[in-house]
Amino acid sequence: MNLRLPAISAILVLIVMVVPLLAHHSVQAQFDLNKPITLTGKITKVEWINPHSYLLMEFSDDKGNVKRWAFEMAGPGALRKSGLSRADRGGLKAGDVVTVNGVLAKDGSDLGLLKDIKLPDGRVFTVWTNDPYAR
């Protein structure tokens, strides 16, 4: 009986440690690395959250219809490493017109994974590793 409680506790600790690892998705599961996209549009919102930040933007298509897109980015720490900071929103402000390069979501939704972003002042920030497998 005395060994049973520590064994059960150890198993529970391992389960709790493994669950977050299972929750994280791979890039290839959600995005098609062979379908690049480049859009120029107006920022509507930037969400600096973990584990992934988001850039929300809108642009007009060829027919003049306004389309709303969301681009998944790295978390705040990785964005800071690329030169973008949460303190000044990295120069990413609602209303600014930016150009983003990324890849499309596999499900065909208006969602992409951001590779780099060009700000109105000409600065370009790359938030994508050259290795999509993050090795």
C-alpha positions as CSV (number, residue, x, y, z in Angstrom):
1,M,0.0,0.0,0.0
2,N,2.9,2.4,0.8
3,L,4.3,2.0,-2.7
4,R,1.0,2.5,-4.4
5,L,0.6,6.2,-3.6
6,P,4.0,7.3,-4.9
7,A,3.6,5.2,-8.1
8,I,0.2,6.7,-8.8
9,S,1.5,10.2,-8.1
10,A,4.4,9.6,-10.5
11,I,2.1,8.5,-13.2
12,L,-0.2,11.5,-12.8
13,V,2.8,13.9,-12.9
14,L,4.0,12.3,-16.2
15,I,0.5,12.6,-17.7
16,V,0.3,16.3,-16.7
17,M,3.7,16.9,-18.3
18,V,2.8,15.1,-21.6
19,V,-0.6,16.7,-22.3
20,P,0.8,20.1,-23.3
21,L,3.2,18.5,-25.8
22,L,0.3,16.7,-27.4
23,A,-1.7,19.9,-27.7
24,H,0.8,21.7,-29.9
25,H,0.2,21.3,-33.6
26,S,2.8,21.0,-36.4
27,V,3.0,23.6,-39.1
28,Q,2.5,21.0,-41.8
29,A,-0.7,19.7,-40.2
30,Q,-2.4,23.1,-40.6
31,F,-0.6,24.9,-43.4
32,D,0.4,24.0,-46.9
33,L,4.0,24.9,-47.3
34,N,3.7,24.6,-51.1
35,K,1.0,27.4,-51.3
36,P,2.6,30.8,-50.7
37,I,0.5,33.9,-50.5
38,T,1.4,37.6,-50.6
39,L,-1.2,40.2,-49.5
40,T,-1.1,43.9,-49.0
41,G,-3.8,45.3,-46.7
42,K,-4.7,47.2,-43.7
43,I,-4.0,45.9,-40.2
44,T,-7.2,45.7,-38.1
45,K,-5.7,44.1,-35.0
46,V,-2.6,42.5,-33.5
47,E,-3.0,39.9,-30.8
48,W,0.3,39.4,-28.8
49,I,-0.6,36.1,-27.1
50,N,1.1,32.8,-26.4
51,P,1.7,30.3,-27.8
52,H,1.0,32.1,-31.2
53,S,0.4,35.7,-31.9
54,Y,-2.0,36.8,-34.7
55,L,-2.1,39.6,-37.2
56,L,-5.6,40.4,-38.4
57,M,-6.0,42.4,-41.6
58,E,-8.3,43.2,-44.4
59,F,-7.7,43.9,-48.1
60,S,-9.8,44.4,-51.2
61,D,-9.9,41.7,-53.8
62,D,-10.1,42.3,-57.6
63,K,-13.8,42.9,-57.5
64,G,-13.5,45.5,-54.6
65,N,-14.9,43.1,-52.0
66,V,-13.3,43.5,-48.6
67,K,-11.7,40.2,-47.3
68,R,-10.6,39.7,-43.8
69,W,-7.6,37.5,-43.1
70,A,-5.8,36.2,-40.0
71,F,-2.1,35.3,-40.0
72,E,-0.7,33.1,-37.3
73,M,2.7,34.3,-36.1
74,A,5.2,33.1,-33.6
75,G,4.8,33.8,-29.9
76,P,5.8,37.1,-28.4
77,G,9.3,35.8,-27.5
78,A,10.1,34.8,-31.0
79,L,8.7,38.0,-32.4
80,R,10.9,39.9,-30.1
81,K,13.9,38.0,-31.4
82,S,13.0,39.0,-34.9
83,G,12.9,42.6,-34.0
84,L,9.2,43.1,-33.2
85,S,8.4,44.2,-29.7
86,R,5.1,44.2,-27.8
87,A,6.0,47.5,-26.2
88,D,5.5,49.5,-29.4
89,R,3.5,46.6,-31.1
90,G,6.5,46.3,-33.3
91,G,5.3,49.1,-35.4
92,L,2.2,47.0,-36.2
93,K,-0.7,49.4,-35.6
94,A,-4.3,49.2,-36.7
95,G,-4.8,51.1,-39.9
96,D,-1.3,50.6,-41.2
97,V,-1.0,49.1,-44.7
98,V,1.5,46.2,-44.7
99,T,2.5,43.5,-47.1
100,V,2.7,40.0,-45.7
101,N,4.2,36.8,-47.2
102,G,3.1,33.5,-45.8
103,V,1.6,30.2,-46.6
104,L,-2.1,29.2,-46.9
105,A,-4.1,27.1,-44.4
106,K,-4.9,23.6,-45.7
107,D,-8.6,24.0,-45.0
108,G,-9.1,26.8,-47.5
109,S,-10.0,29.4,-44.9
110,D,-8.7,33.0,-44.9
111,L,-5.9,32.0,-42.6
112,G,-2.2,31.9,-43.2
113,L,1.1,31.4,-41.5
114,L,3.2,34.6,-41.6
115,K,6.7,34.3,-43.0
116,D,7.6,38.0,-43.2
117,I,6.0,41.4,-43.0
118,K,6.9,44.7,-44.7
119,L,5.9,47.8,-42.8
120,P,4.9,51.1,-44.3
121,D,8.3,52.6,-43.5
122,G,10.0,49.9,-45.6
123,R,11.3,47.7,-42.7
124,V,10.9,44.0,-43.3
125,F,10.7,41.5,-40.4
126,T,11.1,37.8,-40.9
127,V,9.4,35.7,-38.3
128,W,9.8,32.4,-40.2
129,T,12.6,29.9,-39.7
130,N,14.2,28.6,-42.9
131,D,13.4,25.2,-41.7
132,P,9.6,24.6,-41.5
133,Y,10.3,21.6,-39.3
134,A,12.0,23.9,-36.8
135,R,15.0,21.7,-36.4
